[in-house]
Amino acid sequence: MKNTKTNIKNNWTYQEAFEIYSMPFSDLIYKAQTIHRKNFKSNEVQLSTLLSVKTGSCPEDCSYCPQSAHHNTGLKKEKLISIEKVKEAAIEAKENGSTRFCLGAAWRSPTDKDLGLVCEMIKSVSDLGLETCVTLGMLEEYQAKKLAESGLDFYNHNIDTSEEYYSKIISTRTFNDRINTIENVRKANLKVCCGGILGMGETEKDRIDMLLTLANLSVHPESVPINQLIKIPGTPLEEVKDLEPLDLVKTIALARILMPNSYVRLSAGRSDMSNSTQALAFMAGANSIFQGDVLLTANNPEKKKDNKLFKKLGMVSEKEILEKNA
């Protein structure tokens, strides 16, 4: 739930962002938390659920992804699931406190036939009173408009990393392809969910540049997922060096400062994070997570574990606050 808004800046320079990122750690966290409290209720977290509706055999070669047909990860290819299964999962997600339900499909881009089926899924989820989000790969402008007409709220399309480092992670599409899809989503008046992945061998500069790309868009993404790489056996990044937890926290703090009105989601990789790391991430301005035992095809903390952590930290879900104020 948002509080008063901070003025938005869309012309950040690298030097400005670097100086913020390089502040003494306690000062950085203080600045991020101060900005967070000006724009959002403190100690409140938004819960989302992500469901894979079409798994495996993606033609893209993203180095981090177990669903790529280019990598031998042992993942079984599955067809598009039924609308009934989507509805069942959405009902369970709502009962567990999620206010947003996200659908993910392992496509380079959807066919018109598949897009029509996803639109039906969106309608069934929206009818339950949940916010809807999908991630389907690259979109043409007319496809984005069709999704908007179905009642979609958010479209997720991460830029993953900096433009400079991008080609070292993915070769089957360009960084500009990502930006073009985001622009098509905006033209359809959909909200944007866009972030990146840390721990892929990128530099500190790459992380800052990634956030600058988002912060200097004409409209900031309403949701900014910050993912920590999950090292999957069989992918090119399975042996990459572990991410330093404080680098994750500092990146989240910078995201909060550069994009004060955006939800910053602590996304993939939470199963490998300590409670202390997650606590620091929330202090740095993260105010959204994915809940559920599985995140597409990767492990995610159990709901009981999340609830225990929230209780320790004195945090409550956005849904609890909305119900209390109803």
N, C-alpha and C positions, 0 to 999 in steps of 0.2 A: 504494500500500500504506500503510495507516494505522499510526501509531505510538501512543503513549499519548494518551488523550483529555483535552480541556479541558472544564471545566464549561460547560454551555450556558446562555445568558441569552436570555430571550424577551420582555423588557420594556425594551428600549432606548428612550431618549428622543431626540428630535431634537437637543437640546443636547449630549448625550453623543456622538452620532455626528458632529455638526458639529465638535466640539472635536478629535475624532480625525482627521477629514478635514483639518482646518486646521493640524495639527502641521507643524513644519518637515519638508521632504520626506525628508531622511535619517532623521529620527526615526520618521516614519510607516513607511518601508520596513523599518527595523530592527524595529519593533514587529510588523509583519505577518509578517516572516520568522521572528522568534522564535516567534510563535504557530504559524506553519506547521510549523516543525521539531518542535514539541511534539506535533503531531497527524499528521504525514505524514513519510515518508522524504524527506530532502533530495535534490535533483537527480534526482528521479524524476517522470516525466510519464505520464499515462494517455492512451492513444490511442483515439479513437472514429472511426467512419466513418458518414456520413449519406448515405442514398440516397433520392431522390425516387421514390416508387412511383406517384404520380398527380400530374401536373404541369399547372398552369394552370387558368384559368377559375374561380378561387375567388370566391364571392359576397361575401366580405368586402372592405372598402375600405381596408385598412391602407395608409397613405401610403408606406410604405417597400418594399412588396412588389411585385415584378414579376409575380407570379402572380395578382394581383387582376384580375378581369374588368372592374373600373372604370377600369383604366389601360391605355393603348396602348403596350405595351413590345415588341411584336412577338414575344412568347413563344408558341410553338405549344402548343395544348392537346393533352394526351396522356391516354389511358385508363389505368386501373390495370394495371400491368405483371404479368407472370406470376410464379408462385412460383418457377419454374426460374431466371428472371433474378435474382430476389432471392437465391436460394441461391448462384448463381455469383458475385455481387458480394460476398456474405458470406464465401465461401471466399477470395476475393482479399484482402478486408480483413483476415482472420485471418492470412493469409500475410505481410501487410505490417505486422503487429504490433498491430493493433487488438484490444482486449479487449471492446469494446462496439460493437454494430451498431445503428444507428438508422434507422427508416423514417419518411419524411415524406409526407403526402398533403395536397393543396390542397383541403381541405374546410372548410366552416363547422362541420359535425359529420358523422360517418359514418352511413350508413344501416345497418340491421341486416345486409343482404346484404353490403355492402362490409366491414363489421366482421368477418363470418365469414371472408371471404377474407384479411383482414389477420391474423386469428388463426392461419390456416394458415401464413402467412408467418412469424409469430413462432415457431411450433413448429419450422419447418425451420431457422431461424437458431439457435434454442436448442439443437437437436440437434447443432450444430457446436461447442458448448461456449463460445459467445459470450454475453455479457450482451445483453439486448434492450431497446430503447427505441423508442417510437413517438410521433409528434406528428400528431394527426388532427383537431385542433380541439376544440370543446366536447364534453363527454361527460355523459350521464346516469349515475346511479349504477349501474344495471343493466349499462350498457355497460362501465363500468370493471371491474365484477366479471367480466364475460365475458372481458375482456382478461387479467385476473389468472389466471383459470382456464386460459387458453391457455399460461401460463408467462411472461408478460411481467414484466420486472424494473422498468423505469422508464417513466414517462409524462412527456413534455415539454409544458409549456404555459406559455410566458413571459407575464409581466405587462407586458412591454415598457418601461413608464415609470411615472412616479408617477400616482396616482389623479387628481390635479389636472390633469396635462397630457394624460391619456389621450384625452379627447374631441377634442383638437386633432390627434390621429394617426389615430384610428379612430372611426367613427360607427355602424357596423353591429352592434356589440356593446358592452357596458358593461364597466367595470373589474370590477364585481361578478360578471359572467358568468365572467370569468377565475378569480376567487377560488372561485366555486361549483364549477367544474370541478376545481380543485386539491383542494377538500374531498371531492368524489366519488372522486377518485383515492386519497386517503388512506383513505377508508372501505373501499376494496377492498384495502387493505394493500399498495398498490403504492408504490414509491419515486418521489419527485418530482424532476423536472429542471425548474427554473424560474429565469429570469433576466430580462435586458432588453437594450435596444439604446441605445447612446450615440451622440450626434451628430445627433439629430433636431431640434435647435433648443431642446432642453430646458435648464433652468437647473441650476446646481450643486445647488440645493435639491431639484429633481426627482430627480436621481441619488441623493441621500442618502435621500429619501423612498421611492424604489423599493426600495432595499436594506433600509430599515427595515420595509417591508411584509413582506418575506421573512424577515428576522431575528426578527420578532415573531410569526410563525406558531407554533402550539403545537409543531410539529416543523419544524425547518429543512429546506429542500430538500436532498436528498443531493447534488445536482449543481446548480451555479449558473453557467449560461453568461452571459458578458459579451460582447456583440456590439458591434462598431463598424459604424455604418451604411455599407452599400455603396450609393453613390448611382447608381441605375439610371435611365438616360434613359427618360422617359415616366411616371415616378412623380412625385408632388407634391414629393418631397424631393430631386430631382436637383440643385437649385441651392443647397441648404442649406450653410451655412458649415462648413468642415472642422473636425473634432474636434481639439483640442489633445492630442497624445500623452500629456503628463503628466497630463491630466485622466482619461484612460483608466487609467493606472497607479495613480493615487490612488484611483479607484473600485474597482479590483481589490483594493488594499490594504485598503480599508474593508470590502469583502465578506469578505476573509479574517479580519479581526479580529472582525467581527460574527457570522460563521458559521464558527467555527474547524474544525469537523469535516466541512464540506462540500467536495466537489471544486469548485474554481473553474475554469471552462473559458474559455480565451481562444478565442473562437469566430469568428463571421463578421468579415470585414474584414482578416484577417491578410495578404492579398496586398498591401494598401496600407500595411502597417506595416514599418518598418525593422527590421533585426536588433536594433538598440539598444532600440527600443521593446518588442519581444517579450522581450528579455533582462530589461528592467526589470519587465515584467509577471510574469515567472517569479519574480523577486526579491520582488515584492510579494505572492506567494502563489498565482499561477495554477499549476495542476498537471495540466491536461488540455487537449487540443486536438482538433479535428477534422482528420484527415488525408485526403488524396485530392485530385485535381485539381479536383473540382467539389463545391461545397457547395449541395445542392439544384439551383439553376440558376445560381449565382454562382461565379466563379473562386476557387480556393483554392491555396495554395502547393503545388508539386510535392513528392513524397516526398523526392527527392534534395536539394531545398533545405532541407527540415526536418531531414533527417539531418545535413547539413553544419552547420546551426546548432546542433543538439544536441551534435555533436562539439566545436564551438568552446566551448560552454558547459559541457561535461563532464556532460551530462544523458543519462539512459538511460530507455527505456520501461518501464512497469510490467510488461509481458509479459516483457521480458528478465530482470528481477529474479525474477519468479515461476519462470521456467524454470531460472534459475541455482540457486534454492533448492529446486527439486523433487527 
